[in-house]
């Protein structure tokens, strides 16, 4: 099922309410890069790192990520 751009944005905005607060910058891993643009527009403290769905392809240092989002990911 495909989501309309408006519904997609509303759902990502709702997701943003569940991200933890940050003192300086929140490092966010965005699986498939589906939510990063909307989340960055809502929160200036985000450092978004988009990665593919396959975790074996993630080049992320240990203890460098504060939160993970996987919006519309199968």
mmCIF file of the N, C-alpha and C atoms, coordinates in Angstrom:
data_MODEL
# 
_entry.id   MODEL 
# 
loop_
_atom_site.group_PDB 
_atom_site.id 
_atom_site.type_symbol 
_atom_site.label_atom_id 
_atom_site.label_alt_id 
_atom_site.label_comp_id 
_atom_site.label_asym_id 
_atom_site.label_entity_id 
_atom_site.label_seq_id 
_atom_site.pdbx_PDB_ins_code 
_atom_site.Cartn_x 
_atom_site.Cartn_y 
_atom_site.Cartn_z 
_atom_site.occupancy 
_atom_site.B_iso_or_equiv 
_atom_site.pdbx_formal_charge 
_atom_site.auth_seq_id 
_atom_site.auth_comp_id 
_atom_site.auth_asym_id 
_atom_site.auth_atom_id 
_atom_site.pdbx_PDB_model_num 
ATOM 1   N N  . UNK A 1 1  ? 0.840  -1.170 0.000  1.00 0.00 ? 1  UNK A N  1 
ATOM 2   C CA . UNK A 1 1  ? 0.000  0.000  0.000  1.00 0.00 ? 1  UNK A CA 1 
ATOM 3   C C  . UNK A 1 1  ? 0.891  1.242  0.000  1.00 0.00 ? 1  UNK A C  1 
ATOM 4   N N  . UNK A 1 2  ? 0.631  2.144  -0.887 1.00 0.00 ? 2  UNK A N  1 
ATOM 5   C CA . UNK A 1 2  ? 1.388  3.377  -0.996 1.00 0.00 ? 2  UNK A CA 1 
ATOM 6   C C  . UNK A 1 2  ? 0.710  4.489  -0.200 1.00 0.00 ? 2  UNK A C  1 
ATOM 7   N N  . UNK A 1 3  ? 1.514  5.243  0.530  1.00 0.00 ? 3  UNK A N  1 
ATOM 8   C CA . UNK A 1 3  ? 0.982  6.342  1.325  1.00 0.00 ? 3  UNK A CA 1 
ATOM 9   C C  . UNK A 1 3  ? 1.054  7.644  0.545  1.00 0.00 ? 3  UNK A C  1 
ATOM 10  N N  . UNK A 1 4  ? 0.075  8.488  0.715  1.00 0.00 ? 4  UNK A N  1 
ATOM 11  C CA . UNK A 1 4  ? 0.129  9.802  0.084  1.00 0.00 ? 4  UNK A CA 1 
ATOM 12  C C  . UNK A 1 4  ? 1.217  10.615 0.792  1.00 0.00 ? 4  UNK A C  1 
ATOM 13  N N  . UNK A 1 5  ? 1.784  11.606 0.114  1.00 0.00 ? 5  UNK A N  1 
ATOM 14  C CA . UNK A 1 5  ? 2.814  12.426 0.757  1.00 0.00 ? 5  UNK A CA 1 
ATOM 15  C C  . UNK A 1 5  ? 2.337  13.085 2.058  1.00 0.00 ? 5  UNK A C  1 
ATOM 16  N N  . UNK A 1 6  ? 1.083  13.506 2.094  1.00 0.00 ? 6  UNK A N  1 
ATOM 17  C CA . UNK A 1 6  ? 0.556  14.138 3.307  1.00 0.00 ? 6  UNK A CA 1 
ATOM 18  C C  . UNK A 1 6  ? 0.464  13.153 4.458  1.00 0.00 ? 6  UNK A C  1 
ATOM 19  N N  . UNK A 1 7  ? -0.057 11.956 4.203  1.00 0.00 ? 7  UNK A N  1 
ATOM 20  C CA . UNK A 1 7  ? -0.176 10.933 5.248  1.00 0.00 ? 7  UNK A CA 1 
ATOM 21  C C  . UNK A 1 7  ? 1.219  10.525 5.721  1.00 0.00 ? 7  UNK A C  1 
ATOM 22  N N  . UNK A 1 8  ? 2.131  10.366 4.787  1.00 0.00 ? 8  UNK A N  1 
ATOM 23  C CA . UNK A 1 8  ? 3.513  10.008 5.116  1.00 0.00 ? 8  UNK A CA 1 
ATOM 24  C C  . UNK A 1 8  ? 4.110  11.051 6.074  1.00 0.00 ? 8  UNK A C  1 
ATOM 25  N N  . UNK A 1 9  ? 3.929  12.329 5.756  1.00 0.00 ? 9  UNK A N  1 
ATOM 26  C CA . UNK A 1 9  ? 4.481  13.401 6.594  1.00 0.00 ? 9  UNK A CA 1 
ATOM 27  C C  . UNK A 1 9  ? 3.842  13.405 7.983  1.00 0.00 ? 9  UNK A C  1 
ATOM 28  N N  . UNK A 1 10 ? 2.531  13.247 8.045  1.00 0.00 ? 10 UNK A N  1 
ATOM 29  C CA . UNK A 1 10 ? 1.831  13.230 9.336  1.00 0.00 ? 10 UNK A CA 1 
ATOM 30  C C  . UNK A 1 10 ? 2.348  12.079 10.203 1.00 0.00 ? 10 UNK A C  1 
ATOM 31  N N  . UNK A 1 11 ? 2.549  10.915 9.619  1.00 0.00 ? 11 UNK A N  1 
ATOM 32  C CA . UNK A 1 11 ? 3.049  9.772  10.382 1.00 0.00 ? 11 UNK A CA 1 
ATOM 33  C C  . UNK A 1 11 ? 4.478  9.994  10.871 1.00 0.00 ? 11 UNK A C  1 
ATOM 34  N N  . UNK A 1 12 ? 5.320  10.580 10.035 1.00 0.00 ? 12 UNK A N  1 
ATOM 35  C CA . UNK A 1 12 ? 6.700  10.857 10.450 1.00 0.00 ? 12 UNK A CA 1 
ATOM 36  C C  . UNK A 1 12 ? 6.721  11.934 11.539 1.00 0.00 ? 12 UNK A C  1 
ATOM 37  N N  . UNK A 1 13 ? 5.856  12.926 11.440 1.00 0.00 ? 13 UNK A N  1 
ATOM 38  C CA . UNK A 1 13 ? 5.764  13.942 12.490 1.00 0.00 ? 13 UNK A CA 1 
ATOM 39  C C  . UNK A 1 13 ? 5.337  13.311 13.812 1.00 0.00 ? 13 UNK A C  1 
ATOM 40  N N  . UNK A 1 14 ? 4.437  12.348 13.771 1.00 0.00 ? 14 UNK A N  1 
ATOM 41  C CA . UNK A 1 14 ? 4.023  11.645 14.988 1.00 0.00 ? 14 UNK A CA 1 
ATOM 42  C C  . UNK A 1 14 ? 5.193  10.835 15.550 1.00 0.00 ? 14 UNK A C  1 
ATOM 43  N N  . UNK A 1 15 ? 5.976  10.236 14.680 1.00 0.00 ? 15 UNK A N  1 
ATOM 44  C CA . UNK A 1 15 ? 7.152  9.474  15.094 1.00 0.00 ? 15 UNK A CA 1 
ATOM 45  C C  . UNK A 1 15 ? 8.161  10.379 15.804 1.00 0.00 ? 15 UNK A C  1 
ATOM 46  N N  . UNK A 1 16 ? 8.300  11.613 15.341 1.00 0.00 ? 16 UNK A N  1 
ATOM 47  C CA . UNK A 1 16 ? 9.263  12.557 15.915 1.00 0.00 ? 16 UNK A CA 1 
ATOM 48  C C  . UNK A 1 16 ? 9.008  12.803 17.397 1.00 0.00 ? 16 UNK A C  1 
ATOM 49  N N  . UNK A 1 17 ? 7.776  12.716 17.826 1.00 0.00 ? 17 UNK A N  1 
ATOM 50  C CA . UNK A 1 17 ? 7.432  12.953 19.231 1.00 0.00 ? 17 UNK A CA 1 
ATOM 51  C C  . UNK A 1 17 ? 8.024  11.896 20.148 1.00 0.00 ? 17 UNK A C  1 
ATOM 52  N N  . UNK A 1 18 ? 8.449  10.770 19.592 1.00 0.00 ? 18 UNK A N  1 
ATOM 53  C CA . UNK A 1 18 ? 8.984  9.669  20.392 1.00 0.00 ? 18 UNK A CA 1 
ATOM 54  C C  . UNK A 1 18 ? 10.505 9.611  20.401 1.00 0.00 ? 18 UNK A C  1 
ATOM 55  N N  . UNK A 1 19 ? 11.149 10.544 19.708 1.00 0.00 ? 19 UNK A N  1 
ATOM 56  C CA . UNK A 1 19 ? 12.607 10.594 19.736 1.00 0.00 ? 19 UNK A CA 1 
ATOM 57  C C  . UNK A 1 19 ? 13.064 11.183 21.066 1.00 0.00 ? 19 UNK A C  1 
ATOM 58  N N  . UNK A 1 20 ? 14.173 10.692 21.586 1.00 0.00 ? 20 UNK A N  1 
ATOM 59  C CA . UNK A 1 20 ? 14.644 11.228 22.863 1.00 0.00 ? 20 UNK A CA 1 
ATOM 60  C C  . UNK A 1 20 ? 15.160 12.657 22.715 1.00 0.00 ? 20 UNK A C  1 
ATOM 61  N N  . UNK A 1 21 ? 15.136 13.420 23.806 1.00 0.00 ? 21 UNK A N  1 
ATOM 62  C CA . UNK A 1 21 ? 15.715 14.765 23.756 1.00 0.00 ? 21 UNK A CA 1 
ATOM 63  C C  . UNK A 1 21 ? 17.234 14.663 23.667 1.00 0.00 ? 21 UNK A C  1 
ATOM 64  N N  . UNK A 1 22 ? 17.870 15.739 23.235 1.00 0.00 ? 22 UNK A N  1 
ATOM 65  C CA . UNK A 1 22 ? 19.331 15.735 23.180 1.00 0.00 ? 22 UNK A CA 1 
ATOM 66  C C  . UNK A 1 22 ? 19.868 17.042 23.723 1.00 0.00 ? 22 UNK A C  1 
ATOM 67  N N  . UNK A 1 23 ? 21.055 16.980 24.295 1.00 0.00 ? 23 UNK A N  1 
ATOM 68  C CA . UNK A 1 23 ? 21.688 18.182 24.834 1.00 0.00 ? 23 UNK A CA 1 
ATOM 69  C C  . UNK A 1 23 ? 22.331 19.000 23.718 1.00 0.00 ? 23 UNK A C  1 
ATOM 70  N N  . UNK A 1 24 ? 22.918 18.321 22.741 1.00 0.00 ? 24 UNK A N  1 
ATOM 71  C CA . UNK A 1 24 ? 23.596 19.026 21.652 1.00 0.00 ? 24 UNK A CA 1 
ATOM 72  C C  . UNK A 1 24 ? 23.160 18.498 20.297 1.00 0.00 ? 24 UNK A C  1 
ATOM 73  N N  . UNK A 1 25 ? 23.398 17.214 20.065 1.00 0.00 ? 25 UNK A N  1 
ATOM 74  C CA . UNK A 1 25 ? 23.024 16.605 18.778 1.00 0.00 ? 25 UNK A CA 1 
ATOM 75  C C  . UNK A 1 25 ? 22.568 15.171 19.009 1.00 0.00 ? 25 UNK A C  1 
ATOM 76  N N  . UNK A 1 26 ? 21.511 14.806 18.335 1.00 0.00 ? 26 UNK A N  1 
ATOM 77  C CA . UNK A 1 26 ? 20.995 13.447 18.399 1.00 0.00 ? 26 UNK A CA 1 
ATOM 78  C C  . UNK A 1 26 ? 21.377 12.757 17.096 1.00 0.00 ? 26 UNK A C  1 
ATOM 79  N N  . UNK A 1 27 ? 22.190 11.727 17.187 1.00 0.00 ? 27 UNK A N  1 
ATOM 80  C CA . UNK A 1 27 ? 22.631 10.973 16.009 1.00 0.00 ? 27 UNK A CA 1 
ATOM 81  C C  . UNK A 1 27 ? 21.589 9.902  15.708 1.00 0.00 ? 27 UNK A C  1 
ATOM 82  N N  . UNK A 1 28 ? 20.955 10.053 14.567 1.00 0.00 ? 28 UNK A N  1 
ATOM 83  C CA . UNK A 1 28 ? 19.808 9.226  14.197 1.00 0.00 ? 28 UNK A CA 1 
ATOM 84  C C  . UNK A 1 28 ? 20.138 8.372  12.974 1.00 0.00 ? 28 UNK A C  1 
ATOM 85  N N  . UNK A 1 29 ? 19.972 7.079  13.095 1.00 0.00 ? 29 UNK A N  1 
ATOM 86  C CA . UNK A 1 29 ? 20.151 6.166  11.979 1.00 0.00 ? 29 UNK A CA 1 
ATOM 87  C C  . UNK A 1 29 ? 18.799 6.018  11.286 1.00 0.00 ? 29 UNK A C  1 
ATOM 88  N N  . UNK A 1 30 ? 18.733 6.394  10.031 1.00 0.00 ? 30 UNK A N  1 
ATOM 89  C CA . UNK A 1 30 ? 17.487 6.381  9.259  1.00 0.00 ? 30 UNK A CA 1 
ATOM 90  C C  . UNK A 1 30 ? 17.556 5.239  8.242  1.00 0.00 ? 30 UNK A C  1 
ATOM 91  N N  . UNK A 1 31 ? 16.902 4.125  8.558  1.00 0.00 ? 31 UNK A N  1 
ATOM 92  C CA . UNK A 1 31 ? 16.915 2.951  7.689  1.00 0.00 ? 31 UNK A CA 1 
ATOM 93  C C  . UNK A 1 31 ? 16.153 3.257  6.407  1.00 0.00 ? 31 UNK A C  1 
ATOM 94  N N  . UNK A 1 32 ? 16.787 3.091  5.295  1.00 0.00 ? 32 UNK A N  1 
ATOM 95  C CA . UNK A 1 32 ? 16.261 3.387  3.955  1.00 0.00 ? 32 UNK A CA 1 
ATOM 96  C C  . UNK A 1 32 ? 16.089 4.879  3.682  1.00 0.00 ? 32 UNK A C  1 
ATOM 97  N N  . UNK A 1 33 ? 16.482 5.736  4.593  1.00 0.00 ? 33 UNK A N  1 
ATOM 98  C CA . UNK A 1 33 ? 16.429 7.176  4.364  1.00 0.00 ? 33 UNK A CA 1 
ATOM 99  C C  . UNK A 1 33 ? 15.043 7.731  4.140  1.00 0.00 ? 33 UNK A C  1 
ATOM 100 N N  . UNK A 1 34 ? 14.027 7.085  4.688  1.00 0.00 ? 34 UNK A N  1 
ATOM 101 C CA . UNK A 1 34 ? 12.643 7.485  4.413  1.00 0.00 ? 34 UNK A CA 1 
ATOM 102 C C  . UNK A 1 34 ? 12.133 8.624  5.277  1.00 0.00 ? 34 UNK A C  1 
ATOM 103 N N  . UNK A 1 35 ? 12.741 8.864  6.437  1.00 0.00 ? 35 UNK A N  1 
ATOM 104 C CA . UNK A 1 35 ? 12.178 9.842  7.369  1.00 0.00 ? 35 UNK A CA 1 
ATOM 105 C C  . UNK A 1 35 ? 13.096 11.018 7.669  1.00 0.00 ? 35 UNK A C  1 
ATOM 106 N N  . UNK A 1 36 ? 14.325 10.944 7.285  1.00 0.00 ? 36 UNK A N  1 
ATOM 107 C CA . UNK A 1 36 ? 15.321 11.941 7.667  1.00 0.00 ? 36 UNK A CA 1 
ATOM 108 C C  . UNK A 1 36 ? 15.007 13.364 7.274  1.00 0.00 ? 36 UNK A C  1 
ATOM 109 N N  . UNK A 1 37 ? 14.499 13.588 6.072  1.00 0.00 ? 37 UNK A N  1 
ATOM 110 C CA . UNK A 1 37 ? 14.204 14.956 5.622  1.00 0.00 ? 37 UNK A CA 1 
ATOM 111 C C  . UNK A 1 37 ? 13.144 15.616 6.494  1.00 0.00 ? 37 UNK A C  1 
ATOM 112 N N  . UNK A 1 38 ? 12.074 14.900 6.757  1.00 0.00 ? 38 UNK A N  1 
ATOM 113 C CA . UNK A 1 38 ? 10.988 15.466 7.568  1.00 0.00 ? 38 UNK A CA 1 
ATOM 114 C C  . UNK A 1 38 ? 11.465 15.674 9.006  1.00 0.00 ? 38 UNK A C  1 
ATOM 115 N N  . UNK A 1 39 ? 12.163 14.689 9.563  1.00 0.00 ? 39 UNK A N  1 
ATOM 116 C CA . UNK A 1 39 ? 12.632 14.805 10.941 1.00 0.00 ? 39 UNK A CA 1 
ATOM 117 C C  . UNK A 1 39 ? 13.631 15.948 11.100 1.00 0.00 ? 39 UNK A C  1 
ATOM 118 N N  . UNK A 1 40 ? 14.514 16.120 10.137 1.00 0.00 ? 40 UNK A N  1 
ATOM 119 C CA . UNK A 1 40 ? 15.493 17.217 10.197 1.00 0.00 ? 40 UNK A CA 1 
ATOM 120 C C  . UNK A 1 40 ? 14.812 18.579 10.151 1.00 0.00 ? 40 UNK A C  1 
ATOM 121 N N  . UNK A 1 41 ? 13.719 18.673 9.415  1.00 0.00 ? 41 UNK A N  1 
ATOM 122 C CA . UNK A 1 41 ? 12.973 19.929 9.349  1.00 0.00 ? 41 UNK A CA 1 
ATOM 123 C C  . UNK A 1 41 ? 12.287 20.232 10.681 1.00 0.00 ? 41 UNK A C  1 
ATOM 124 N N  . UNK A 1 42 ? 11.964 19.195 11.440 1.00 0.00 ? 42 UNK A N  1 
ATOM 125 C CA . UNK A 1 42 ? 11.279 19.374 12.720 1.00 0.00 ? 42 UNK A CA 1 
ATOM 126 C C  . UNK A 1 42 ? 12.242 19.629 13.878 1.00 0.00 ? 42 UNK A C  1 
ATOM 127 N N  . UNK A 1 43 ? 13.445 19.053 13.764 1.00 0.00 ? 43 UNK A N  1 
ATOM 128 C CA . UNK A 1 43 ? 14.413 19.149 14.865 1.00 0.00 ? 43 UNK A CA 1 
ATOM 129 C C  . UNK A 1 43 ? 15.794 19.498 14.329 1.00 0.00 ? 43 UNK A C  1 
ATOM 130 N N  . UNK A 1 44 ? 16.264 20.667 14.689 1.00 0.00 ? 44 UNK A N  1 
ATOM 131 C CA . UNK A 1 44 ? 17.573 21.138 14.212 1.00 0.00 ? 44 UNK A CA 1 
ATOM 132 C C  . UNK A 1 44 ? 18.729 20.394 14.865 1.00 0.00 ? 44 UNK A C  1 
ATOM 133 N N  . UNK A 1 45 ? 18.476 19.679 15.955 1.00 0.00 ? 45 UNK A N  1 
ATOM 134 C CA . UNK A 1 45 ? 19.544 18.982 16.669 1.00 0.00 ? 45 UNK A CA 1 
ATOM 135 C C  . UNK A 1 45 ? 19.869 17.605 16.095 1.00 0.00 ? 45 UNK A C  1 
ATOM 136 N N  . UNK A 1 46 ? 19.189 17.195 15.027 1.00 0.00 ? 46 UNK A N  1 
ATOM 137 C CA . UNK A 1 46 ? 19.404 15.858 14.475 1.00 0.00 ? 46 UNK A CA 1 
ATOM 138 C C  . UNK A 1 46 ? 20.592 15.802 13.525 1.00 0.00 ? 46 UNK A C  1 
ATOM 139 N N  . UNK A 1 47 ? 21.361 14.741 13.666 1.00 0.00 ? 47 UNK A N  1 
ATOM 140 C CA . UNK A 1 47 ? 22.394 14.380 12.695 1.00 0.00 ? 47 UNK A CA 1 
ATOM 141 C C  . UNK A 1 47 ? 21.900 13.072 12.095 1.00 0.00 ? 47 UNK A C  1 
ATOM 142 N N  . UNK A 1 48 ? 21.355 13.138 10.892 1.00 0.00 ? 48 UNK A N  1 
ATOM 143 C CA . UNK A 1 48 ? 20.720 11.976 10.270 1.00 0.00 ? 48 UNK A CA 1 
ATOM 144 C C  . UNK A 1 48 ? 21.739 11.230 9.411  1.00 0.00 ? 48 UNK A C  1 
ATOM 145 N N  . UNK A 1 49 ? 21.813 9.919  9.635  1.00 0.00 ? 49 UNK A N  1 
ATOM 146 C CA . UNK A 1 49 ? 22.681 9.048  8.858  1.00 0.00 ? 49 UNK A CA 1 
ATOM 147 C C  . UNK A 1 49 ? 21.773 8.027  8.172  1.00 0.00 ? 49 UNK A C  1 
ATOM 148 N N  . UNK A 1 50 ? 21.610 8.168  6.871  1.00 0.00 ? 50 UNK A N  1 
ATOM 149 C CA . UNK A 1 50 ? 20.757 7.242  6.113  1.00 0.00 ? 50 UNK A CA 1 
ATOM 150 C C  . UNK A 1 50 ? 21.558 5.991  5.771  1.00 0.00 ? 50 UNK A C  1 
ATOM 151 N N  . UNK A 1 51 ? 20.934 4.843  5.974  1.00 0.00 ? 51 UNK A N  1 
ATOM 152 C CA . UNK A 1 51 ? 21.569 3.559  5.672  1.00 0.00 ? 51 UNK A CA 1 
ATOM 153 C C  . UNK A 1 51 ? 20.589 2.674  4.907  1.00 0.00 ? 51 UNK A C  1 
ATOM 154 N N  . UNK A 1 52 ? 21.099 1.701  4.158  1.00 0.00 ? 52 UNK A N  1 
ATOM 155 C CA . UNK A 1 52 ? 20.202 0.770  3.467  1.00 0.00 ? 52 UNK A CA 1 
ATOM 156 C C  . UNK A 1 52 ? 19.537 -0.180 4.462  1.00 0.00 ? 52 UNK A C  1 
ATOM 157 N N  . UNK A 1 53 ? 18.551 -0.915 3.994  1.00 0.00 ? 53 UNK A N  1 
ATOM 158 C CA . UNK A 1 53 ? 17.804 -1.827 4.859  1.00 0.00 ? 53 UNK A CA 1 
ATOM 159 C C  . UNK A 1 53 ? 18.663 -2.979 5.389  1.00 0.00 ? 53 UNK A C  1 
ATOM 160 N N  . UNK A 1 54 ? 19.665 -3.392 4.639  1.00 0.00 ? 54 UNK A N  1 
ATOM 161 C CA . UNK A 1 54 ? 20.517 -4.522 5.026  1.00 0.00 ? 54 UNK A CA 1 
ATOM 162 C C  . UNK A 1 54 ? 21.547 -4.083 6.069  1.00 0.00 ? 54 UNK A C  1 
ATOM 163 N N  . UNK A 1 55 ? 21.424 -4.547 7.311  1.00 0.00 ? 55 UNK A N  1 
ATOM 164 C CA . UNK A 1 55 ? 22.348 -4.124 8.370  1.00 0.00 ? 55 UNK A CA 1 
ATOM 165 C C  . UNK A 1 55 ? 23.814 -4.469 8.090  1.00 0.00 ? 55 UNK A C  1 
ATOM 166 N N  . UNK A 1 56 ? 24.062 -5.467 7.286  1.00 0.00 ? 56 UNK A N  1 
ATOM 167 C CA . UNK A 1 56 ? 25.451 -5.819 6.996  1.00 0.00 ? 56 UNK A CA 1 
ATOM 168 C C  . UNK A 1 56 ? 26.137 -4.735 6.159  1.00 0.00 ? 56 UNK A C  1 
ATOM 169 N N  . UNK A 1 57 ? 25.362 -3.838 5.564  1.00 0.00 ? 57 UNK A N  1 
ATOM 170 C CA . UNK A 1 57 ? 25.921 -2.753 4.755  1.00 0.00 ? 57 UNK A CA 1 
ATOM 171 C C  . UNK A 1 57 ? 26.106 -1.461 5.555  1.00 0.00 ? 57 UNK A C  1 
ATOM 172 N N  . UNK A 1 58 ? 25.754 -1.475 6.819  1.00 0.00 ? 58 UNK A N  1 
ATOM 173 C CA . UNK A 1 58 ? 25.883 -0.279 7.636  1.00 0.00 ? 58 UNK A CA 1 
ATOM 174 C C  . UNK A 1 58 ? 27.336 -0.086 8.052  1.00 0.00 ? 58 UNK A C  1 
ATOM 175 N N  . UNK A 1 59 ? 27.877 1.063  7.794  1.00 0.00 ? 59 UNK A N  1 
ATOM 176 C CA . UNK A 1 59 ? 29.239 1.404  8.212  1.00 0.00 ? 59 UNK A CA 1 
ATOM 177 C C  . UNK A 1 59 ? 29.141 2.437  9.332  1.00 0.00 ? 59 UNK A C  1 
ATOM 178 N N  . UNK A 1 60 ? 28.743 1.961  10.503 1.00 0.00 ? 60 UNK A N  1 
ATOM 179 C CA . UNK A 1 60 ? 28.495 2.851  11.638 1.00 0.00 ? 60 UNK A CA 1 
ATOM 180 C C  . UNK A 1 60 ? 29.347 2.379  12.815 1.00 0.00 ? 60 UNK A C  1 
ATOM 181 N N  . UNK A 1 61 ? 30.072 3.302  13.407 1.00 0.00 ? 61 UNK A N  1 
ATOM 182 C CA . UNK A 1 61 ? 30.910 2.959  14.554 1.00 0.00 ? 61 UNK A CA 1 
ATOM 183 C C  . UNK A 1 61 ? 30.047 2.597  15.765 1.00 0.00 ? 61 UNK A C  1 
ATOM 184 N N  . UNK A 1 62 ? 30.547 1.689  16.565 1.00 0.00 ? 62 UNK A N  1 
ATOM 185 C CA . UNK A 1 62 ? 29.850 1.291  17.785 1.00 0.00 ? 62 UNK A CA 1 
ATOM 186 C C  . UNK A 1 62 ? 29.664 2.500  18.692 1.00 0.00 ? 62 UNK A C  1 
ATOM 187 N N  . UNK A 1 63 ? 28.543 2.559  19.369 1.00 0.00 ? 63 UNK A N  1 
ATOM 188 C CA . UNK A 1 63 ? 28.206 3.637  20.311 1.00 0.00 ? 63 UNK A CA 1 
ATOM 189 C C  . UNK A 1 63 ? 28.177 5.023  19.678 1.00 0.00 ? 63 UNK A C  1 
ATOM 190 N N  . UNK A 1 64 ? 27.893 5.103  18.375 1.00 0.00 ? 64 UNK A N  1 
ATOM 191 C CA . UNK A 1 64 ? 27.848 6.414  17.722 1.00 0.00 ? 64 UNK A CA 1 
ATOM 192 C C  . UNK A 1 64 ? 26.430 6.857  17.363 1.00 0.00 ? 64 UNK A C  1 
ATOM 193 N N  . UNK A 1 65 ? 25.435 6.018  17.640 1.00 0.00 ? 65 UNK A N  1 
ATOM 194 C CA . UNK A 1 65 ? 24.046 6.291  17.283 1.00 0.00 ? 65 UNK A CA 1 
ATOM 195 C C  . UNK A 1 65 ? 23.199 6.383  18.547 1.00 0.00 ? 65 UNK A C  1 
ATOM 196 N N  . UNK A 1 66 ? 22.316 7.391  18.589 1.00 0.00 ? 66 UNK A N  1 
ATOM 197 C CA . UNK A 1 66 ? 21.440 7.567  19.740 1.00 0.00 ? 66 UNK A CA 1 
ATOM 198 C C  . UNK A 1 66 ? 20.048 6.971  19.524 1.00 0.00 ? 66 UNK A C  1 
ATOM 199 N N  . UNK A 1 67 ? 19.614 6.928  18.268 1.00 0.00 ? 67 UNK A N  1 
ATOM 200 C CA . UNK A 1 67 ? 18.270 6.425  17.962 1.00 0.00 ? 67 UNK A CA 1 
ATOM 201 C C  . UNK A 1 67 ? 18.245 5.879  16.541 1.00 0.00 ? 67 UNK A C  1 
ATOM 202 N N  . UNK A 1 68 ? 17.282 4.993  16.288 1.00 0.00 ? 68 UNK A N  1 
ATOM 203 C CA . UNK A 1 68 ? 17.106 4.386  14.964 1.00 0.00 ? 68 UNK A CA 1 
ATOM 204 C C  . UNK A 1 68 ? 15.641 4.520  14.571 1.00 0.00 ? 68 UNK A C  1 
ATOM 205 N N  . UNK A 1 69 ? 15.401 4.931  13.312 1.00 0.00 ? 69 UNK A N  1 
ATOM 206 C CA . UNK A 1 69 ? 14.046 4.924  12.774 1.00 0.00 ? 69 UNK A CA 1 
ATOM 207 C C  . UNK A 1 69 ? 14.040 4.077  11.503 1.00 0.00 ? 69 UNK A C  1 
ATOM 208 N N  . UNK A 1 70 ? 12.971 3.347  11.330 1.00 0.00 ? 70 UNK A N  1 
ATOM 209 C CA . UNK A 1 70 ? 12.783 2.529  10.126 1.00 0.00 ? 70 UNK A CA 1 
ATOM 210 C C  . UNK A 1 70 ? 11.341 2.744  9.673  1.00 0.00 ? 70 UNK A C  1 
ATOM 211 N N  . UNK A 1 71 ? 11.103 3.856  9.015  1.00 0.00 ? 71 UNK A N  1 
ATOM 212 C CA . UNK A 1 71 ? 9.759  4.206  8.569  1.00 0.00 ? 71 UNK A CA 1 
ATOM 213 C C  . UNK A 1 71 ? 9.463  3.552  7.241  1.00 0.00 ? 71 UNK A C  1 
ATOM 214 N N  . UNK A 1 72 ? 8.312  2.896  7.143  1.00 0.00 ? 72 UNK A N  1 
ATOM 215 C CA . UNK A 1 72 ? 7.855  2.289  5.888  1.00 0.00 ? 72 UNK A CA 1 
ATOM 216 C C  . UNK A 1 72 ? 8.876  1.314  5.342  1.00 0.00 ? 72 UNK A C  1 
ATOM 217 N N  . UNK A 1 73 ? 9.472  0.546  6.226  1.00 0.00 ? 73 UNK A N  1 
ATOM 218 C CA . UNK A 1 73 ? 10.507 -0.418 5.847  1.00 0.00 ? 73 UNK A CA 1 
ATOM 219 C C  . UNK A 1 73 ? 9.944  -1.824 5.976  1.00 0.00 ? 73 UNK A C  1 
ATOM 220 N N  . UNK A 1 74 ? 10.221 -2.633 4.981  1.00 0.00 ? 74 UNK A N  1 
ATOM 221 C CA . UNK A 1 74 ? 9.712  -4.009 5.010  1.00 0.00 ? 74 UNK A CA 1 
ATOM 222 C C  . UNK A 1 74 ? 10.842 -4.972 5.206  1.00 0.00 ? 74 UNK A C  1 
# 
